[in-house]
Amino acid sequence: MGKFVVAGGRAGIGRALVERLTRSGHDVLVLGRTYPASLPPGCTFFEVDFRNPDAQLPVVNEPISGLAYLPGTIRLKPFRSLKAHDFLEDLQINVLGAIRLMQHLEANLKGVHGGASVVLFSTVAVHTGMPFHSSIALAKGAVEGLARSLAAEWAPSVRVNVIAPTLTNTDLAAGMLSNEQRKQAAIDRHPLKRILEPDEPASLAEWLLTGASQSVSGQVFSLDAGIGSLKTG
């Protein structure tokens, strides 16, 4: 069994991933802004706020089989309303926080016999233009470019991949799913007539983090219910 680090693992997709990994018998270090009400057996928690570029990171004295970075934002504004601090905050949380954590744990990842894995998260809005998504699409586009470059630089010892989900039923997306009318409108925009539940991207993340995906690196996986690739009307 391996040791995994899940940043943003206290809720949503991250929590679903933590539960999957612990059910499989792995040890998981969960990083998050506030201590959760409960954690599955086999977890430890370290409080860190990735909005703060100087936040203390955990000391890890053992090899790490995998790292998933899930802190993110959903900032939907008209382009004319976005200020420099909006772009900078999205970059800090989505990109710079991931960079700092990966640099901090690089030696731990490279110390695993048989290779380690990193999974980052993007959004369908990088490859499918959507109004009011300028800031988050910019930040997540940087995540995808970083992942491809790092996958090449760290090969063969560490694999790096990205998951790009569409709208997912999490607390982060609560404002977009705040009533049945909004939720149904979101469902209707997708060719498969559904949005994602947290366990769907979590199951893909688990596969990418573990040995079953040893030949996969530098890839971006779209989980988009068809919205990025299908035209049905």
N, C-alpha and C positions, 0 to 999 in steps of 0.2 A: 504494500500500500504506500501511497505517496503523500507528500506534504504539499498543500496548495494554498495560495493566497488569493482571496477574492476581495477586491476593493469595491465598495458599494454593495456589500453583501447582506445588508440588514433588511432589505425589502425588495419587492418587485422581482425582476429577472435575477438579480444577484442572490436574493434569498432562495429562489427556486434552485439555482445552481448549487448553493451551499448545501441544501437538503439532498440534492442528488449525489453530490460527492461524499457526504457523510454516510448516506445509506449504502454506498459502495465500500465503506470502511476506511476512507481517507481521512487524514487530519487536515483541518482547514483553519487558517488564520483569516478572520474576517476584519476588514478595515471599514470604518464608517464614522460619520460625524457625531452620532450619539449612540449610546449603548442601547441595544434592542431589548424589548421586554423579555425575550427568551431566545435561546440559541439551541440548535440541535446538539446532541451529544457528539463529542469529537471536535468541537469548535473552541477556539479562543478568540477574544475580541481585543482590538486595539483602536482607540479613538483617534481619528485623524480627519481634518477638514481640508480637502484638496483645493478649496478656494484660497487657502493661505499658502503662498509659495514657500514659506519658511516653517510650515507645520512639521512637528517631530514625526519621524517615521520609525517603525519598529525595528529593533535589532533582531536579526534572524541568523542563528548560528548553525544552520544545517542546510543541505541542498533542498531546492524547491523544484518539484516536478512540474508545476504549472502556475501561471499567474493570469487572472482575469481582471480587467479594469472596466468597471461599469459606471462610475460617477458621470453624470451627464446633465444636460439642460434641455428645456424646450422653451425657447424664446421666440415667439411669433409676433413680429411687428412689421409694419410697412418700412421699407428701406429708408424713407425720408425721416422716420422717427428714431432710427437706431443711432446711438451715440458711440463714441470711441470706447467708452467703458463697457458697453454691451458686448462688443466684439472681443475686447480684452478679457472679460470675465468668462465668456464662452470658451475662449482659447485656453485660459488658465485651468478650468475644470476639465475640459474634454481632452486637451492635448498636453499642456505643460505638466499637469499632475501625473499623467501617465508616463511622460518622459522621465520625470524625477523618480517615480517609483521603479521604473525599469532600470534606470541607472543604479539606483540604490541596491537592487536585488540581482544585478547582472551576474555577479560571481556565484550567487546561490543557484541561479538557473543553469549556469554553465558547469556547475559541479555535479549534475545528475548523470549517472551512468545510463546510457541509452538515449539521452536527449530530453530536453524540457520543452514546454509549449507555453506561448503567450496568446491570449485572446483579447482583442480590443473590440470596441463597439462603435459603429457608425450609424447611419440612417439612410433609408431609401431616398431621402431628399437630396443626397449628393448626386446621384445618377439620374434622378427624375426631377426636373425643375418644378418647384412648388412655390406659389406666392407666399411672402412673409417669412420665408425660411432662410434669408440671406446669411444671418449670423451663424446659425447652427450648421448650415450646409458648408460654410467656410471652415468652421472648426472641425467638423467630421471629415471633410475632404482632406484636411491636413492629417487626420488620424490614418486615413487609408494610404496616403503617400508615405507616411512614416513607417507604417507596417510593412509595405513592400520593400522599402529600403533596408529596414532592419532585418527582415527575413533573409535578404541576401547577405548582409554583413554578419549575421549570427549563424548562418548555416555552416556546418551541419549540426551544431550542438543545440540550437534552440530554434524551434519553429514559431512563426508569427502569422496569425490569421485574424481576419476581421469578420464580424457579423453585422449586417446592415438590416435591421428589422423595420417594418412599418409600424404604425400605431399599435401600441401594446397596452393591455388593460392593467396599468400600474398606477401607483399614487402620483408619479411624475406626470402622467397624462390625464389626471383626474379632471382638469379644467376643460379638456376637449371631450370628455365623456360624462359631463356633469348631470345630464338628464337623458331620458330615453330618446328624445328627438335628436339630440346631438350624436348620441351613440349610433342610432339607426342611420343618420346621414353619413357617418364615418364608415359604417359597414357597407352602405350602398355605393360608396366611391370605389370599393375594391371589387375586381372581377370575381373573386371567389366568395364575395358577400360575407366577409368575416374580418374581424381584426384578430390580433394575436393575444393569446394568454401567456403569462410569464414563463410557463414551463416549456413552451415551444422553442424560443431562443436558448433557454437554459439547457435543453437536451442537446442541441447542436454544440453549445459551448462545452458541455461535458465530453462529447465525442472528440472535439478538437483538442481538448486538454489531455486526453488519455491516449493509450497506446494504439487504439484502433485507427488513428489518423496519422500514422508515422510518415506517410509519403505526401502529406499536404502541408504546404507553406506558401506564404505570399498571396493568399487568396482572399477575396471578399465574397462572402456568402449573403445573398439577398433572401430575406424571409419577408415577403412583401404582399402575400395574398393576391399576387398578380398585378398590383397597381403600377409596378415599374416596367412591366414587360408585355402585358396583355391588353388588347383593345377588343372589347366584346360588344360594344354598341355602335 
